[in-house]
Amino acid sequence: MKRLGIFLFLIVVLAACGGVNGQDGGEEDQEKNKEQTNQEADEKKDSAKEEKEENKAEKEEKEEKSEKSEEAAGEASPEEPKEAQYQITGNWSFEPINDADSKVALLTIDDAPDEYGVEMAETLKAADAPAIFFVNGHFIDSEEGKEKLKKIHEMGFPIGNHTMTHASLTDLSQEEQKEEIVGLNDKIEEITGERPKFFRAPFGQNTDYSKQLAAEEKMLLMNWTYGYDWNEEYMDADNLADIMVNTELLGNGANLLMHDREWTKEALDDIVKGLRSKGYDLLDPAVIKTPK
């Protein structure tokens, strides 16, 4: 009986020890799991931090490359001017300097940018047809006019000087003529960044002084071979397109005068197509010889 009591006592003690050991083991396991979880969380934080730093470094590298590319582009030399292939003649047409094709015609638009100049430029741009836009200063006094001029220039069309107010130069003093011509050049340069290389006097009326100013400003003095869109008979798109292409005045190097007018705008595409159908290339103003 005494032995049985001792035996039962040992069982109870062992059970209690087992319970304690089991609880201690559970707490130990929980502590290990907690430490492992914390370690994994720290590793994830470290990994995320490293990834963030790598992304930041990569972004900074890309930005640095982009800045260098922009600097290189800004430092790149401007496009070389094209070699002159045509020169103006005494009758205001153009002739080849060497072996350039003689069957060409130059398109010019006066009194721009009034109401239709931008649309005309868009038509010409779509047709890959070069032209000179001769500008009057009173059309670029407003912000709207300045924006129109910018758009025409940004489409790649050279801007010519057609005086500030379209006054007859023969009626003006030298001081007034200078303001009409040089003053407009200053204004155009302020808007487009370039001074005009071509000058056309209103009504084709030059003076000795206007010729002198054009030479000093390194502008080519230019009138025209023919034009019709100011005649009432040709204030119609179909009639105008027909006469501009089929006139007997059309010949090699012809210098065609048109204006910023609604009927001219509507006829312009047919004029371009008609000239080309007759075998004429449209003369690029960039290859016209201008004063240096």
Stockholm file with secondary structure:
# STOCKHOLM 1.0

chainA/1-292         MKRLGIFLFLIVVLAACGGVNGQDGGEEDQEKNKEQTNQEADEKKDSAKEEKEENKAEKEEKEEKSEKSEEAAGEASPEEPKEAQYQITGNWSFEPINDADSKVALLTIDDAPDEYGVEMAETLKAADAPAIFFVNGHFIDSEEGKEKLKKIHEMGFPIGNHTMTHASLTDLSQEEQKEEIVGLNDKIEEITGERPKFFRAPFGQNTDYSKQLAAEEKMLLMNWTYGYDWNEEYMDADNLADIMVNTELLGNGANLLMHDREWTKEALDDIVKGLRSKGYDLLDPAVIKTPK
#=GR chainA/1-292 SS CHHHHHHHHHHHHHHHHHHHHHHHHHHHHHHHHHHHHHHHHHHHHHHHHHHHHHHHHHHHHHHHHHHHHHHHHHHSCCCCCCCCCEEECTTSCEEESSSCCSCEEEEEEEEETSSSHHHHHHHHHHTTCCCEEEECGGGGSSHHHHHHHHHHHHTTCCEEECCSSCCCGGGSCHHHHHHHHHHHHHHHHHHHSCCCSEECCGGGCCCHHHHHHHHHTTCEECCCSEECTTSGGGCSHHHHHHHHHHCTTCCTTEEEEEESCHHHHHHHHHHHHHHHHTTCEECCGGGBCCCC
#=GC SS_cons         CHHHHHHHHHHHHHHHHHHHHHHHHHHHHHHHHHHHHHHHHHHHHHHHHHHHHHHHHHHHHHHHHHHHHHHHHHHSCCCCCCCCCEEECTTSCEEESSSCCSCEEEEEEEEETSSSHHHHHHHHHHTTCCCEEEECGGGGSSHHHHHHHHHHHHTTCCEEECCSSCCCGGGSCHHHHHHHHHHHHHHHHHHHSCCCSEECCGGGCCCHHHHHHHHHTTCEECCCSEECTTSGGGCSHHHHHHHHHHCTTCCTTEEEEEESCHHHHHHHHHHHHHHHHTTCEECCGGGBCCCC
//
